[in-house]
Amino acid sequence: MQAALQTAAWRPPIIFLTGYGTVPLCVRAMRGGAIDFLQKPIDAEALLAAIATALEQDARTRDRQCQHDELRQRVATLTPRERDVLGLVTTGLLNKEIAYALGTSEKTINPCSRGLVELHDFCLAGESH
């Protein structure tokens, strides 16, 4: 079941509850991304802590997914020239170097760069969450 959930678009956090846990089974579950592996009889506090951890992790994952989706939407609105510039900006080139590489003037690159700065600021804001 865990393996099937790992291939799903949304990966829910998993807490294993078992009456017959073994060390190899626990290791496999945890390596597969399980939040916790609890043996019956279940300690209520341990279960509540595992649930709290799972909810926090799921909230972070969903938030990150929303940020990625918004970033994809923003990149999709870039013009072909802005995409060319973006590819070179990410390598660390200066505007004048980008202009030279694209066979144009720096004045042509500056408006593209300004739009990409907004995209860059959005990316940095997402990293601080």
Secondary structure, 3 states (H helix, E strand, C coil): CHHHHHCCCCCCCCEEEECCCCHHHHHHHHHCCCCEEEECCCCHHHHHHHHHHHHHHHHHHHHHHHHHHHHHHHHHCCCHHHHHHHHHHCCCCCHHHHHHHHCCCHHHHHHHHHHHHHHHHHHHHHHCC
